[in-house]
Amino acid sequence: MTTGQDAAQPPPQQPTPHDPPQAPPHGPPPPRRPRRVVFDAPFTDRTAWAAGRTSAYPESGSNSGDNKLDQIGPAYAPTASGVFRARRAAGGLWHTDLVSTEYAPGGFELLPGDELTATCVVHAPQGAWPAIWTWGRDSDAGRPQPGHGEIDLFEYHPTNPRLLELSNHVRPGGFEAADVIAPGRPFALRVRFDADDVCWSIDDKVVFRDGHGVGTDWRAWPVVNISVSAGAYGHTPPDARTSLLHWECAGLTVTR
């Protein structure tokens, strides 16, 4: 029933097609349509995952230009249970575990509409830089994709122990999701890569929707790794007494 007072109120303004997309930080996940599993390989499967190789890093395997003390290579792969380790090495570098589908025989690529899920556990020692991200191949014209196809499903720094950094570099947008995780406590990550929206959920609760998406031509290789911070951007490097850093990733699956 509408009262006279209610009737005197102007009707709510409706958004126009020119209004910017809304990206509420919280809410229910997007509706789930029937999906099929297209990728579900253990990190030890060398037909699906290549160890210690990504074109996002220089050929040397070290990446000091990105504030990283990493030294990646084929010898540095996670354990069968998904423990990613960084071990102190000579010359100030760290041997850091990384896997990518880029150089694997299967060459799996994410496409618009795909959804990636994983269960993760991060830890608090300073300097650790766990991440799940994507890196895309060049376009048919030989040019890199916008933002190199990079979506940061999450980056974590113990300087902010309950916060995840979520970023879209394809159609720039990002969010610092505070108080969504805790060191040592497993959390369920779910990221949906739609053409017009990337949606991040933690433990089945949406924490960010960017309203930008990846476009219709995006394709990218998933990358899972641990980096070690060199100390820039407010991220503390490892304590001199620390020789090992680690985090865990299990059950990584992609549906389409």
C-alpha positions in Angstrom: 0.0 0.0 0.0 1.2 3.5 -0.8 0.6 6.3 1.7 0.2 9.9 0.8 3.6 10.6 2.3 5.1 7.8 0.2 3.4 9.1 -2.9 5.0 12.5 -2.4 8.5 11.1 -2.6 10.1 11.2 -6.1 10.6 7.8 -7.7 14.1 6.4 -7.3 16.4 7.4 -10.1 17.1 4.6 -12.5 20.6 4.2 -14.0 21.1 5.1 -17.6 23.1 3.1 -20.0 25.9 5.7 -19.6 26.2 5.2 -15.8 29.5 3.6 -14.7 29.1 -0.1 -13.7 28.5 -0.7 -10.1 31.0 -2.8 -8.3 29.7 -3.6 -4.8 32.4 -5.0 -2.6 30.1 -7.5 -1.0 27.1 -9.6 -2.0 26.0 -13.0 -3.3 28.1 -14.7 -5.9 27.0 -14.4 -9.5 24.4 -17.0 -10.5 25.9 -20.3 -11.4 25.0 -21.8 -14.7 25.8 -25.5 -15.6 29.6 -25.7 -16.0 32.1 -28.4 -16.8 35.6 -28.9 -15.5 38.2 -28.0 -18.1 41.4 -28.0 -16.0 42.1 -30.0 -12.8 45.8 -31.1 -12.8 48.1 -31.6 -9.8 51.1 -29.4 -9.8 53.4 -32.4 -10.3 51.8 -33.1 -13.8 54.4 -31.8 -16.2 52.0 -32.2 -19.2 49.8 -29.6 -17.5 52.2 -27.4 -15.5 55.8 -26.2 -16.4 58.0 -25.6 -13.4 60.0 -22.4 -13.1 59.1 -20.8 -16.4 57.0 -17.8 -17.4 57.5 -15.2 -20.1 56.5 -12.6 -17.4 60.0 -13.0 -16.0 63.3 -12.2 -17.8 65.1 -15.1 -19.3 67.5 -15.1 -16.4 64.7 -16.2 -14.1 65.3 -13.3 -11.7 63.0 -10.3 -11.6 64.6 -7.6 -9.5 62.9 -4.9 -11.6 59.6 -5.9 -10.0 60.9 -5.7 -6.4 61.5 -9.5 -6.3 64.4 -11.5 -4.9 63.2 -14.5 -6.9 65.3 -16.9 -8.8 63.0 -19.3 -10.7 64.0 -22.4 -12.7 62.9 -25.9 -13.6 64.4 -27.2 -10.3 62.0 -25.1 -8.2 58.6 -26.6 -8.2 56.0 -27.0 -5.4 55.5 -30.2 -3.6 52.9 -32.8 -4.6 50.6 -31.4 -1.9 50.8 -27.8 -3.2 53.4 -26.3 -0.8 55.2 -23.4 -2.6 58.6 -22.7 -1.0 61.2 -19.9 -1.2 64.7 -20.9 -0.1 67.5 -18.5 0.6 70.3 -18.8 -2.0 73.6 -17.2 -2.7 74.0 -13.5 -3.8 70.9 -12.3 -2.0 68.4 -14.2 -4.2 65.9 -16.9 -3.2 65.0 -20.1 -5.1 61.3 -19.6 -5.5 58.7 -22.2 -6.6 56.6 -21.3 -9.6 54.4 -23.2 -12.0 52.6 -22.0 -15.2 50.7 -23.7 -18.0 52.5 -21.5 -20.5 55.4 -23.8 -21.5 53.6 -27.1 -20.6 52.7 -29.4 -23.4 49.0 -29.0 -22.7 49.3 -25.2 -22.9 46.0 -24.6 -21.1 44.6 -21.1 -21.3 41.8 -19.4 -19.4 39.1 -17.8 -21.5 36.3 -15.3 -20.8 33.6 -16.9 -18.7 36.0 -19.3 -17.0 36.0 -19.7 -13.2 39.0 -20.7 -11.1 38.7 -22.1 -7.6 41.4 -23.1 -5.1 41.9 -23.6 -1.4 44.8 -21.5 0.0 46.8 -21.0 3.2 49.1 -18.1 3.7 51.6 -17.4 6.5 52.9 -14.4 8.3 56.8 -14.4 8.1 57.9 -11.1 6.5 59.1 -11.1 2.9 56.7 -13.8 1.6 54.7 -12.9 -1.5 52.3 -15.7 -2.4 50.2 -15.1 -5.5 47.9 -16.7 -8.1 47.8 -14.7 -11.3 47.5 -14.9 -15.1 49.8 -14.0 -18.0 48.5 -13.8 -21.6 50.1 -14.5 -25.0 50.6 -11.9 -27.6 47.7 -11.0 -29.9 47.5 -12.3 -33.5 49.2 -9.1 -34.6 52.2 -10.0 -32.3 51.4 -7.3 -29.8 51.0 -8.1 -26.1 47.4 -8.2 -24.8 46.3 -5.2 -22.8 47.9 -5.4 -19.4 49.7 -8.5 -20.7 46.5 -10.4 -19.9 47.4 -10.2 -16.2 44.7 -10.7 -13.5 45.9 -11.0 -10.0 43.6 -13.5 -8.4 45.3 -12.5 -5.2 48.6 -11.2 -3.9 49.5 -11.4 -0.2 52.1 -9.6 1.9 52.5 -10.3 5.6 52.9 -6.5 6.2 49.1 -6.6 6.0 48.4 -10.0 7.4 44.6 -10.1 6.9 44.4 -8.4 3.5 44.5 -9.7 -0.1 45.3 -7.5 -3.1 43.0 -8.1 -6.1 43.9 -6.6 -9.4 42.7 -6.4 -13.0 45.5 -5.2 -15.3 43.6 -5.9 -18.5 40.9 -3.3 -17.9 42.5 -1.6 -14.9 40.8 -2.0 -11.6 41.6 -3.3 -8.2 40.7 -3.6 -4.5 42.4 -4.2 -1.2 40.2 -6.8 0.5 40.8 -6.3 4.2 39.9 -8.7 7.0 38.9 -11.5 4.6 41.7 -14.0 5.6 44.0 -14.8 8.5 47.5 -16.4 8.4 47.4 -20.1 8.9 43.6 -20.4 8.2 42.5 -22.0 4.9 40.4 -19.9 2.6 38.4 -20.8 -0.5 39.2 -18.6 -3.5 36.8 -18.3 -6.4 37.4 -15.9 -9.3 35.1 -15.6 -12.3 36.5 -13.9 -15.5 33.6 -12.5 -17.4 34.0 -10.3 -20.4 32.5 -7.3 -18.6 33.2 -8.2 -14.9 35.8 -10.0 -12.9 34.3 -11.3 -9.6 36.4 -12.3 -6.6 34.8 -14.5 -3.8 36.4 -15.6 -0.6 34.7 -18.5 1.3 31.7 -18.1 -1.0 31.3 -14.4 -0.2 31.8 -11.8 -2.9 34.5 -9.4 -1.8 35.0 -7.4 -5.1 33.4 -7.1 -8.6 35.4 -4.7 -10.8 32.7 -4.0 -13.4 35.4 -4.0 -16.1 36.0 -7.6 -17.0 38.6 -9.0 -19.4 36.9 -8.4 -22.8 35.9 -11.0 -25.4 39.4 -11.7 -26.8 41.3 -12.4 -23.5 43.2 -15.6 -23.0 45.8 -16.3 -20.4 47.9 -18.9 -18.7 47.4 -19.4 -15.0 50.5 -18.9 -12.8 50.9 -20.0 -9.2 54.1 -19.0 -7.2 55.8 -17.5 -4.2 57.9 -14.5 -4.6 60.2 -12.8 -2.1 59.9 -9.0 -1.5 63.0 -6.9 -1.9 61.6 -4.2 0.4 60.0 -1.6 -1.9 56.4 -0.3 -1.8 56.2 -0.7 1.9 56.6 -4.5 1.8 59.2 -5.7 4.3 61.9 -8.1 3.1 62.7 -11.3 5.0 64.4 -11.2 8.4 68.1 -12.1 8.1 67.5 -15.2 10.2 64.8 -16.6 7.9 65.9 -19.2 5.4 62.5 -20.6 4.3 59.1 -19.1 3.3 56.1 -21.0 2.1 52.4 -21.1 1.5 49.9 -23.8 0.3 47.5 -24.1 -2.6 45.3 -27.1 -3.1 42.4 -28.2 -5.3 43.0 -25.7 -8.1 40.2 -26.2 -10.7 38.9 -24.3 -13.7 35.3 -24.7 -14.9 33.8 -23.4 -18.2 
